[in-house]
């Protein structure tokens, strides 16, 4: 039995919040550079050039990539052969978020109550997803989510008879409705199956999948490619001002579902798709 003090979780979460808000992940860099090279619109290329310059300034001068430094979403895959000591793991995660947003001078965007709107002043609480898995390690992904793109999320409770064509229509409808509001070129996360809440979780988790990794499911892999091609044919383009690079990637995750349902969720992220992963 491996013992981990929760202070180690706090330290890593703090560092990851700062890192995610200042540096583009390697998989995103590769896709962004490819989009900049592939964009056919003159205005689109100019916008992508400005976005690239912004990314370089953020990294070199430690200025947040975006003024909306997001609500912290944390995925925790905790090995069942670990004994956590020194306190409550949820408190440890939130303490890490607090320290990261305070020490990193990141904008605090979380309010205590969705109606009364009093700011918590430290960007907590985070949205935390725990999963117990085999092993003696903790796999952590921190994904600060800005709400320009988050507000463009959609859930479609389709009928089984709608089939894959219904899924395609749902994805394209969500992207068309989002238009410029999700700060394209975007990354599109899609969850198919499960229940109302499970497909939303899958869509959010899909955004954190390394863009260099393809789905292991044949039809999903083909669907991702088709949807990316069709989204980039929509003409929305960088900044929503027209062009051929509306999306950098479409990531799709699936789960078994009920015989009477076909839930589909679409969670869109902006052109930086902030996420950092560490294993401790």
Backbone bond lengths (Angstrom), bond angles and torsions (degrees), N, CA, C in turn:
res aa  C-N    CA-C-N  psi(-1)  N-CA   C-N-CA  omega(-1)  CA-C   N-CA-C  phi
1 X - - - 1.471 - - 1.529 109.72 -
2 X 1.317 115.84 117.97 1.464 120.52 178.72 1.523 109.60 -87.02
3 X 1.338 115.46 135.37 1.467 120.22 179.70 1.521 110.07 -105.70
4 X 1.324 116.28 131.31 1.457 122.29 176.65 1.521 108.78 -126.55
5 X 1.317 115.97 125.46 1.463 119.95 175.32 1.525 108.67 -75.63
6 X 1.309 117.39 136.15 1.466 120.35 -175.95 1.519 112.73 -64.18
7 X 1.343 117.43 -14.99 1.466 119.65 175.91 1.523 110.87 -63.89
8 X 1.347 116.30 -27.52 1.461 120.75 176.39 1.526 110.46 -67.94
9 X 1.309 116.81 -36.97 1.465 121.49 175.27 1.525 109.86 -64.70
10 X 1.322 116.16 -45.46 1.464 120.73 179.25 1.524 111.55 -57.30
11 X 1.322 116.41 -46.77 1.465 120.86 -178.68 1.531 111.15 -60.77
12 X 1.303 116.74 -45.99 1.456 120.13 -179.16 1.518 112.08 -66.24
13 X 1.321 117.34 -42.78 1.464 120.42 178.62 1.524 110.50 -60.22
14 X 1.322 117.00 -42.87 1.471 121.51 178.47 1.525 110.41 -56.64
15 X 1.335 115.55 -51.35 1.459 120.18 -177.91 1.523 111.64 -64.43
16 X 1.319 116.83 -37.61 1.461 120.74 -178.10 1.518 111.99 -69.17
17 X 1.328 117.95 -35.45 1.471 120.99 177.22 1.531 110.09 -62.77
18 X 1.321 115.86 -41.60 1.464 120.30 179.76 1.525 110.19 -69.34
19 X 1.330 116.51 -46.02 1.466 120.78 -178.91 1.527 111.78 -60.37
20 X 1.322 116.59 -46.41 1.467 120.63 -176.44 1.516 112.41 -62.27
21 X 1.324 116.67 -30.88 1.459 120.36 -176.39 1.524 114.00 -88.34
22 X 1.343 116.64 -2.81 1.457 119.58 -179.37 1.522 114.65 -122.06
23 X 1.328 117.13 -22.47 1.465 120.15 -173.24 1.528 111.21 -130.02
24 X 1.311 115.19 135.25 1.462 120.81 175.92 1.532 108.65 -76.81
25 X 1.334 116.40 138.32 1.461 119.97 178.13 1.530 109.42 -66.96
26 X 1.348 116.13 157.46 1.461 120.51 -174.87 1.528 112.52 -62.13
27 X 1.345 116.65 -39.29 1.467 119.05 179.74 1.527 111.05 -65.78
28 X 1.343 116.57 -36.27 1.461 119.77 178.07 1.531 111.35 -70.31
29 X 1.331 117.23 -37.48 1.470 120.44 177.43 1.519 110.90 -57.78
30 X 1.322 115.38 -45.42 1.460 120.58 -178.29 1.518 110.90 -61.48
31 X 1.339 116.85 -46.15 1.466 119.94 -179.73 1.526 111.48 -67.78
32 X 1.331 116.52 -38.68 1.461 119.69 -178.85 1.527 110.50 -65.17
33 X 1.337 116.82 -44.21 1.465 120.36 178.96 1.525 111.05 -62.29
34 X 1.333 116.21 -39.05 1.466 120.16 178.13 1.529 110.68 -63.97
35 X 1.345 116.11 -40.31 1.467 119.73 178.66 1.523 111.20 -64.05
36 X 1.332 115.87 -40.71 1.465 120.21 -179.92 1.526 111.04 -63.34
37 X 1.329 116.74 -35.81 1.460 121.07 179.41 1.527 112.03 -76.22
38 X 1.337 116.41 -28.34 1.466 121.01 -172.74 1.526 113.93 -93.06
39 X 1.327 117.67 -19.99 1.467 120.77 -175.95 1.529 110.98 -58.91
40 X 1.334 115.54 129.83 1.459 121.22 -176.54 1.521 113.41 -94.07
41 X 1.327 117.15 -20.90 1.459 120.73 -178.85 1.527 110.54 -83.13
42 X 1.326 116.29 135.66 1.462 121.35 178.01 1.527 110.35 -61.47
43 X 1.337 116.80 -46.17 1.460 120.77 178.91 1.526 110.22 -64.84
44 X 1.329 115.83 -40.19 1.455 119.84 178.66 1.521 112.03 -60.93
45 X 1.336 116.91 -42.65 1.466 121.14 178.08 1.524 111.29 -63.61
46 X 1.331 115.55 -37.72 1.464 119.75 179.47 1.528 110.27 -65.52
47 X 1.329 116.37 -42.34 1.471 120.52 179.31 1.527 110.55 -64.34
48 X 1.316 116.73 -44.78 1.459 120.20 178.98 1.523 111.09 -63.33
49 X 1.322 116.91 -34.38 1.456 120.60 175.80 1.514 112.05 -64.43
50 X 1.327 116.18 -40.26 1.463 120.73 177.67 1.533 111.16 -66.90
51 X 1.334 115.77 -40.35 1.455 119.49 178.18 1.526 110.77 -64.69
52 X 1.328 116.78 -39.23 1.461 120.87 178.95 1.524 110.46 -65.25
53 X 1.314 116.68 -40.81 1.463 120.55 177.42 1.525 110.64 -62.05
54 X 1.336 116.30 -40.64 1.457 121.29 177.75 1.532 111.14 -60.85
55 X 1.340 116.27 -41.74 1.461 120.98 178.79 1.526 111.13 -63.46
56 X 1.323 116.90 -40.09 1.466 121.19 -179.48 1.529 110.88 -67.64
57 X 1.322 117.21 -40.20 1.464 121.25 178.35 1.523 110.43 -65.55
58 X 1.334 115.63 -42.28 1.468 120.20 -179.76 1.518 111.07 -59.44
59 X 1.344 116.41 -44.26 1.462 120.70 -177.61 1.523 112.00 -71.45
60 X 1.313 117.66 -41.10 1.471 120.74 -174.60 1.523 112.85 -78.39
61 X 1.340 117.56 -30.92 1.457 120.87 -176.15 1.531 113.12 -110.41
62 X 1.343 116.45 6.98 1.461 121.70 -179.83 1.533 111.58 51.86
63 X 1.317 113.63 51.97 1.463 122.25 173.16 1.520 106.51 -112.43
64 X 1.330 119.11 135.23 1.467 119.26 -178.95 1.522 112.59 -53.46
65 X 1.322 115.80 140.75 1.456 122.14 178.98 1.523 111.13 -55.43
66 X 1.340 115.63 -38.44 1.472 121.80 -177.76 1.514 109.07 -137.34
67 X 1.314 116.79 148.63 1.469 120.24 177.69 1.521 111.94 -65.36
68 X 1.336 117.50 -27.16 1.454 120.88 173.83 1.522 107.42 -87.47
69 X 1.322 116.57 98.68 1.463 120.77 -177.60 1.529 112.14 -86.95
70 X 1.318 115.84 10.07 1.454 121.12 163.83 1.513 117.23 81.16
71 X 1.319 113.64 166.85 1.459 122.16 167.86 1.528 105.97 -94.85
72 X 1.327 116.29 130.50 1.462 119.85 -174.16 1.530 111.14 -72.25
73 X 1.318 115.75 120.57 1.458 122.05 173.34 1.524 106.59 -108.14
74 X 1.330 116.82 125.68 1.462 121.40 -174.18 1.529 109.58 -124.60
75 X 1.332 115.32 123.98 1.463 121.64 174.55 1.526 107.60 -102.73
76 X 1.339 116.87 122.68 1.464 122.66 -177.72 1.526 109.63 -119.83
77 X 1.335 117.27 111.14 1.465 121.93 173.89 1.525 106.37 -102.09
78 X 1.327 115.56 103.67 1.465 121.69 -171.57 1.521 110.29 -101.64
79 X 1.327 116.59 123.98 1.455 121.37 178.75 1.523 111.58 -65.17
80 X 1.311 116.28 137.53 1.460 120.42 -176.31 1.537 112.35 -72.62
81 X 1.347 117.21 -12.09 1.459 120.49 178.71 1.522 112.17 -96.44
82 X 1.322 116.26 22.14 1.467 122.06 178.94 1.528 109.17 -108.37
83 X 1.333 114.74 139.62 1.465 120.02 169.40 1.522 107.57 -109.18
84 X 1.316 116.47 116.71 1.464 122.02 179.16 1.523 109.03 -88.51
85 X 1.317 115.79 127.47 1.465 120.43 -178.27 1.517 110.49 -126.01
86 X 1.316 116.11 165.25 1.457 121.30 173.40 1.511 115.30 91.37
87 X 1.314 118.05 3.07 1.460 119.17 178.16 1.514 112.72 145.49
88 X 1.310 115.51 -173.08 1.464 122.81 -177.76 1.526 109.87 -83.61
89 X 1.330 116.81 132.32 1.457 121.04 -176.24 1.531 112.43 -65.17
90 X 1.320 117.84 -37.59 1.471 120.10 178.14 1.521 110.71 -64.40
91 X 1.339 116.36 -43.75 1.471 120.00 176.78 1.529 110.70 -61.37
92 X 1.341 116.19 -37.86 1.468 120.45 -179.59 1.525 111.63 -64.69
93 X 1.335 116.60 -41.08 1.462 120.54 177.82 1.530 110.22 -63.43
94 X 1.316 116.34 -47.94 1.465 119.67 -179.48 1.524 112.24 -64.77
95 X 1.320 116.97 -33.41 1.468 119.81 176.07 1.533 109.95 -65.75
96 X 1.321 116.68 -38.32 1.454 120.09 177.00 1.520 112.08 -63.80
97 X 1.334 116.51 -41.75 1.462 121.02 176.46 1.530 110.21 -62.49
98 X 1.324 116.21 -45.77 1.470 121.14 178.74 1.518 111.29 -56.72
99 X 1.333 116.21 -50.53 1.463 120.05 -178.80 1.521 111.74 -64.67
100 X 1.317 116.73 -40.57 1.454 120.44 -179.96 1.513 112.96 -62.48
101 X 1.315 116.09 -43.72 1.462 119.66 -177.80 1.525 112.24 -75.53
102 X 1.337 116.84 -28.00 1.458 119.28 176.71 1.529 111.15 -79.02
103 X 1.333 117.49 -49.71 1.459 120.95 -177.15 1.532 111.99 -72.55
104 X 1.330 116.99 -27.40 1.455 120.58 178.35 1.514 113.69 -87.99
105 X 1.343 116.70 0.68 1.473 122.30 -178.40 1.527 110.89 52.92
106 X 1.328 114.65 46.34 1.453 121.46 -179.78 1.525 109.67 -96.09
107 X 1.325 116.15 147.97 1.466 120.41 -177.07 1.520 111.31 -64.16
108 X 1.325 115.68 134.87 1.459 121.29 178.45 1.529 107.97 -93.78
109 X 1.327 115.42 114.92 1.466 120.25 -169.53 1.527 114.26 -118.17
110 X 1.336 117.82 6.02 1.466 120.41 -173.81 1.521 110.51 -98.34
111 X 1.341 115.96 134.61 1.468 121.30 176.57 1.528 110.01 -109.83
112 X 1.343 116.17 148.37 1.469 121.92 -174.37 1.520 112.47 -64.63
113 X 1.309 116.43 -39.52 1.459 121.18 -175.71 1.523 108.66 -130.88
114 X 1.335 117.83 137.12 1.470 119.37 -176.62 1.522 114.23 -66.62
115 X 1.331 117.31 -17.61 1.466 120.35 179.91 1.527 111.94 -101.79
116 X 1.333 117.88 -45.62 1.468 120.56 -174.86 1.527 113.14 -83.91
117 X 1.345 117.94 -19.53 1.464 123.91 163.14 1.531 115.59 64.44
118 X 1.313 120.13 30.85 1.461 120.83 175.07 1.532 109.25 -80.85
119 X 1.332 116.39 126.66 1.458 121.06 -176.91 1.528 110.80 -69.25
120 X 1.351 116.37 137.74 1.466 120.46 179.05 1.530 111.75 -76.89
121 X 1.315 117.04 -14.04 1.466 124.87 174.03 1.530 114.91 70.23
122 X 1.336 118.39 6.05 1.464 119.39 176.21 1.539 112.17 -142.81
123 X 1.325 116.26 11.31 1.465 124.71 178.51 1.525 114.31 66.31
124 X 1.311 116.74 16.84 1.462 120.06 172.59 1.522 108.60 -104.98
125 X 1.337 117.19 160.33 1.459 127.31 1.86 1.523 112.42 -81.37
126 X 1.330 114.32 155.00 1.457 120.34 172.17 1.526 109.34 -78.60
127 X 1.317 116.10 164.30 1.468 121.70 169.19 1.528 105.48 -94.71
128 X 1.329 116.22 115.44 1.462 120.85 -171.79 1.529 110.18 -116.10
129 X 1.321 115.77 130.30 1.463 121.96 176.40 1.526 108.21 -114.54
130 X 1.335 116.47 111.91 1.463 121.49 179.17 1.524 110.10 -96.10
131 X 1.327 115.12 141.77 1.461 121.64 173.45 1.526 107.96 -140.02
132 X 1.327 117.36 128.23 1.455 121.76 176.94 1.521 108.34 -91.37
133 X 1.344 115.76 125.80 1.458 121.26 -175.61 1.527 109.77 -131.89
134 X 1.331 118.41 164.39 1.466 120.16 175.87 1.533 111.21 -62.97
135 X 1.343 116.09 155.54 1.457 119.47 173.88 1.509 114.53 109.50
136 X 1.342 115.26 -176.44 1.461 120.96 -176.87 1.526 111.59 -127.28
137 X 1.335 116.18 34.14 1.461 120.96 178.24 1.528 110.75 -127.72
138 X 1.311 115.38 163.86 1.469 121.43 174.44 1.526 107.70 -117.11
139 X 1.302 116.10 119.88 1.461 123.72 179.55 1.532 106.71 -100.07
140 X 1.328 115.99 114.19 1.466 121.33 -174.57 1.522 110.52 -115.33
141 X 1.313 116.70 132.03 1.467 122.29 169.97 1.516 108.25 -123.68
142 X 1.316 116.44 125.19 1.468 121.97 176.04 1.524 107.53 -109.46
143 X 1.326 115.90 125.65 1.467 121.23 -176.39 1.531 109.78 -133.49
144 X 1.325 118.29 88.98 1.470 120.32 177.04 1.533 109.34 -63.63
145 X 1.329 116.95 127.25 1.473 120.06 -174.23 1.518 110.73 -115.84
146 X 1.326 115.25 113.47 1.455 120.51 174.58 1.522 110.49 -74.24
147 X 1.325 115.53 154.59 1.461 117.98 -171.70 1.523 114.83 -96.65
148 X 1.322 118.40 -2.84 1.452 118.22 169.89 1.515 110.02 -61.45
149 X 1.334 115.12 -44.39 1.462 120.10 177.76 1.525 111.99 -83.52
150 X 1.335 117.16 -36.80 1.467 119.94 -178.41 1.526 111.51 -59.92
151 X 1.321 116.55 -36.34 1.463 120.67 -179.68 1.527 112.98 -67.29
152 X 1.312 116.77 -12.36 1.463 121.14 179.11 1.533 112.45 -91.24
153 X 1.341 117.42 5.79 1.462 121.87 -178.99 1.527 111.08 -66.50
154 X 1.331 115.10 149.80 1.465 120.32 179.26 1.527 110.52 -141.35
155 X 1.340 115.44 147.11 1.464 121.20 170.14 1.527 107.71 -124.10
156 X 1.316 115.66 133.28 1.462 122.54 179.17 1.525 108.11 -120.95
157 X 1.308 117.35 119.62 1.463 120.54 176.44 1.528 107.54 -94.68
158 X 1.323 115.01 84.68 1.453 121.03 -175.88 1.527 111.72 -78.49
159 X 1.318 114.34 163.43 1.467 121.03 172.23 1.529 108.20 -87.97
160 X 1.333 118.28 148.97 1.462 120.00 177.93 1.523 112.60 -53.85
161 X 1.332 116.42 -33.98 1.465 120.10 -179.12 1.534 112.27 -66.91
162 X 1.335 117.27 -18.91 1.468 119.79 177.57 1.523 111.19 -65.61
163 X 1.326 116.10 -29.75 1.460 121.34 173.57 1.514 115.03 57.01
164 X 1.316 115.31 -160.08 1.456 120.44 -175.47 1.527 112.29 -68.29
165 X 1.347 117.10 -28.58 1.468 118.96 177.14 1.518 110.63 -67.21
166 X 1.327 116.62 -35.43 1.455 120.39 175.65 1.519 111.76 -65.81
167 X 1.325 115.67 -38.01 1.470 120.81 176.93 1.524 110.08 -62.97
168 X 1.314 116.68 -45.37 1.469 120.76 179.22 1.527 110.79 -60.08
169 X 1.322 115.97 -44.55 1.463 120.12 -179.44 1.528 111.07 -63.33
170 X 1.344 116.58 -38.40 1.466 120.53 179.36 1.526 110.72 -63.43
171 X 1.319 116.96 -44.77 1.468 120.79 -179.66 1.521 110.86 -62.64
172 X 1.329 116.66 -47.61 1.464 120.33 -178.25 1.519 111.79 -67.57
173 X 1.340 117.15 -34.47 1.465 120.82 176.72 1.522 110.69 -63.21
174 X 1.336 116.74 -44.84 1.461 120.79 179.87 1.524 111.53 -61.57
175 X 1.320 116.27 -41.72 1.468 120.38 -179.27 1.524 110.96 -68.96
176 X 1.328 116.55 -43.05 1.473 119.40 178.21 1.522 110.75 -61.77
177 X 1.335 117.12 -42.73 1.467 120.64 -179.91 1.524 111.59 -65.58
178 X 1.326 116.26 -32.85 1.467 120.03 -179.95 1.526 110.92 -69.24
179 X 1.327 116.32 -41.29 1.465 120.74 179.20 1.518 112.25 51.10
180 X 1.343 117.46 -128.22 1.469 120.55 -178.24 1.524 113.69 -80.52
181 X 1.337 117.49 -10.75 1.465 120.57 -171.31 1.525 114.38 -67.75
182 X 1.337 116.91 -20.33 1.467 120.04 -179.04 1.528 112.25 -94.94
183 X 1.350 117.25 14.32 1.470 122.69 178.24 1.521 112.24 55.06
184 X 1.335 118.51 60.00 1.460 120.56 178.71 1.525 112.16 -67.62
185 X 1.366 116.13 155.85 1.467 127.19 12.47 1.528 112.03 -73.92
186 X 1.305 115.34 132.36 1.457 122.68 -170.84 1.526 111.68 -103.03
187 X 1.329 114.55 166.56 1.458 121.73 166.94 1.523 105.64 -112.79
188 X 1.322 116.82 132.20 1.456 122.23 -175.34 1.527 109.50 -108.66
189 X 1.321 116.12 116.57 1.458 121.11 175.53 1.519 109.52 -99.42
190 X 1.322 116.51 133.26 1.465 120.91 -176.77 1.528 109.32 -129.31
191 X 1.329 115.87 134.14 1.454 121.86 172.96 1.514 109.25 -116.60
192 X 1.318 116.82 131.16 1.465 121.34 -179.94 1.518 108.44 -126.45
193 X 1.341 116.18 125.80 1.457 120.02 176.00 1.518 112.62 105.73
194 X 1.340 114.69 -170.24 1.453 119.86 -178.26 1.516 111.77 71.90
195 X 1.323 115.62 -133.95 1.455 123.40 179.15 1.525 108.53 -126.13
196 X 1.321 116.68 -174.24 1.462 122.41 179.76 1.530 111.41 -51.11
197 X 1.354 116.33 -50.03 1.460 119.07 -175.79 1.532 112.59 -82.39
198 X 1.335 116.54 -29.52 1.470 119.54 -177.94 1.522 111.46 -67.06
199 X 1.325 117.67 -41.26 1.466 118.93 -178.62 1.531 110.50 -67.51
200 X 1.341 117.77 -31.47 1.466 120.38 176.69 1.525 110.44 -67.18
201 X 1.326 116.36 -41.37 1.466 121.05 176.18 1.534 110.43 -60.91
202 X 1.325 116.53 -44.59 1.458 120.84 -179.88 1.533 111.40 -60.87
203 X 1.328 116.13 -40.77 1.462 120.24 -179.46 1.526 110.82 -64.44
204 X 1.332 116.51 -41.90 1.469 120.13 178.30 1.525 110.53 -67.06
205 X 1.326 116.85 -43.60 1.463 120.89 179.98 1.533 110.59 -64.28
206 X 1.334 116.58 -34.16 1.467 120.60 -179.27 1.530 111.75 -59.96
207 X 1.324 116.62 -32.64 1.464 120.31 -179.97 1.527 112.28 -63.31
208 X 1.325 117.40 -24.98 1.465 120.77 -176.53 1.528 112.30 -91.31
209 X 1.327 117.70 -4.99 1.464 119.79 178.76 1.520 110.21 -69.08
210 X 1.313 116.20 132.81 1.459 121.01 179.10 1.529 109.64 -52.94
211 X 1.322 116.01 128.63 1.462 119.84 -174.66 1.520 112.60 -70.58
212 X 1.331 116.75 -11.87 1.458 120.24 176.55 1.525 112.41 -86.09
213 X 1.341 116.82 -6.84 1.457 121.53 -178.26 1.527 110.31 -100.37
214 X 1.325 116.49 124.56 1.463 121.04 179.08 1.528 110.22 -88.59
215 X 1.308 115.43 155.11 1.458 120.73 174.60 1.526 109.80 -62.57
216 X 1.334 115.67 146.41 1.462 120.90 177.82 1.526 112.03 -83.50
217 X 1.330 116.91 -6.85 1.461 121.56 -178.31 1.530 108.68 -98.51
218 X 1.315 116.93 124.76 1.466 121.19 -172.78 1.529 112.91 -56.19
219 X 1.341 116.89 -51.45 1.467 118.33 -174.67 1.525 111.30 -68.15
220 X 1.345 116.34 -31.43 1.462 119.97 178.02 1.529 109.97 -68.19
221 X 1.293 116.37 -42.92 1.469 120.88 178.54 1.525 110.75 -60.00
222 X 1.310 117.31 -42.98 1.463 121.33 178.49 1.532 111.10 -68.53
223 X 1.326 116.19 -37.43 1.463 120.54 179.24 1.521 110.61 -65.43
224 X 1.319 117.28 -41.02 1.464 120.74 177.80 1.531 110.70 -59.33
225 X 1.318 116.19 -44.96 1.465 120.16 -179.85 1.529 111.97 -65.09
226 X 1.339 116.22 -42.99 1.462 120.19 -179.99 1.515 111.97 -64.29
227 X 1.340 115.91 -43.98 1.461 119.66 -179.11 1.525 111.62 -66.03
228 X 1.332 117.62 -39.16 1.464 120.39 177.95 1.525 110.24 -62.15
229 X 1.327 116.05 -43.32 1.466 119.99 179.44 1.519 111.43 -63.20
230 X 1.333 117.28 -44.96 1.464 120.15 -177.86 1.528 111.98 -69.93
231 X 1.325 116.78 -37.23 1.468 119.82 177.45 1.523 110.09 -63.45
232 X 1.333 116.25 -40.38 1.458 118.94 -179.81 1.526 112.88 -74.65
233 X 1.328 116.22 -11.21 1.462 120.23 173.10 1.531 111.73 -90.10
234 X 1.322 116.89 -2.40 1.474 120.71 -176.09 1.517 112.81 -71.49
235 X 1.340 116.81 -22.85 1.461 120.32 179.65 1.513 114.62 85.37
236 X 1.331 118.74 1.19 1.472 120.97 -179.81 1.522 109.80 -61.43
237 X 1.320 116.86 -51.74 1.454 122.73 172.20 1.514 115.41 72.08
238 X 1.342 117.01 175.55 1.467 122.14 179.55 1.528 112.06 -57.54
239 X 1.322 115.27 130.70 1.459 119.56 -179.25 1.513 113.83 68.75
240 X 1.332 117.54 4.25 1.460 120.72 -177.79 1.510 113.50 75.58
241 X 1.345 116.56 16.51 1.461 120.92 -175.32 1.523 113.01 -107.34
242 X 1.328 115.65 19.75 1.454 120.35 176.27 1.514 112.90 97.43
243 X 1.328 114.95 144.26 1.452 119.45 178.67 1.512 112.02 146.81
244 X 1.318 115.04 -174.34 1.459 120.39 -174.44 1.528 113.60 -106.50
245 X 1.328 117.11 -1.77 1.467 120.81 -178.16 1.531 109.89 -117.98
246 X 1.332 114.92 77.84 1.469 120.47 178.91 1.519 110.85 -85.49
247 X 1.336 117.38 -34.62 1.468 121.87 -179.15 1.518 110.18 -131.30
248 X 1.331 114.86 145.72 1.458 121.29 175.88 1.517 111.20 -90.61
249 X 1.330 116.18 -29.03 1.463 120.29 -178.14 1.517 109.99 -165.44
250 X 1.329 115.14 156.74 1.460 123.00 169.59 1.532 106.40 -125.15
251 X 1.314 116.87 116.38 1.465 122.13 178.67 1.518 109.17 -110.19
252 X 1.315 116.91 127.94 1.466 121.84 -175.66 1.528 109.95 -123.34
253 X 1.342 115.96 132.08 1.460 122.15 173.93 1.530 108.44 -120.90
254 X 1.339 116.41 144.74 1.466 120.55 -178.48 1.529 110.92 -124.97
255 X 1.337 114.76 163.76 1.472 121.49 178.97 1.532 107.63 -154.74
256 X 1.330 117.65 149.22 1.471 119.21 176.07 1.526 111.47 -56.07
257 X 1.319 116.77 152.02 1.463 120.06 -178.88 1.527 110.11 -140.85
258 X 1.310 115.95 179.87 1.468 123.94 -178.05 1.530 110.35 -77.83
259 X 1.322 116.71 152.33 1.467 120.36 -179.17 1.522 112.52 -61.00
260 X 1.337 117.62 -21.70 1.465 120.09 -176.08 1.524 113.36 -98.46
261 X 1.337 117.82 2.74 1.457 117.49 -173.39 1.524 114.82 -134.38
262 X 1.322 114.86 163.42 1.453 123.66 173.30 1.538 108.08 -148.84
263 X 1.353 116.70 74.07 1.466 119.33 -179.39 1.532 110.85 -71.79
264 X 1.326 115.79 139.72 1.467 121.79 177.19 1.528 107.96 -136.43
265 X 1.322 116.03 128.64 1.463 120.81 175.61 1.514 109.32 -120.93
266 X 1.323 115.62 143.55 1.456 121.68 177.35 1.529 107.82 -125.63
267 X 1.328 115.69 119.65 1.464 121.55 178.45 1.525 107.45 -119.69
268 X 1.304 116.46 114.38 1.467 121.61 -174.84 1.523 109.58 -98.36
269 X 1.331 116.08 143.28 1.461 120.62 174.87 1.523 109.37 -124.98
270 X 1.305 115.09 153.78 1.461 121.55 -177.80 1.528 111.86 -71.00
271 X 1.295 117.49 -174.85 1.467 122.56 -171.49 1.528 113.96 -68.44
272 X 1.357 118.93 -10.74 1.469 119.07 178.75 1.529 111.91 -100.08
273 X 1.325 117.65 -25.25 1.468 121.97 175.50 1.532 110.91 41.52
274 X 1.331 116.28 62.02 1.465 121.54 -171.89 1.538 112.39 -63.63
275 X 1.316 115.93 126.41 1.460 121.04 172.71 1.521 109.99 -163.64
276 X 1.313 115.35 141.28 1.462 122.64 178.06 1.517 108.11 -133.06
277 X 1.325 117.13 138.35 1.449 121.84 -179.71 1.530 110.86 -123.71
278 X 1.320 115.48 136.91 1.456 121.69 174.45 1.519 109.81 -140.03
279 X 1.323 115.65 151.27 1.459 121.22 174.69 1.527 108.15 -121.11
280 X 1.328 115.94 125.58 1.471 119.58 179.94 1.532 109.83 -120.87
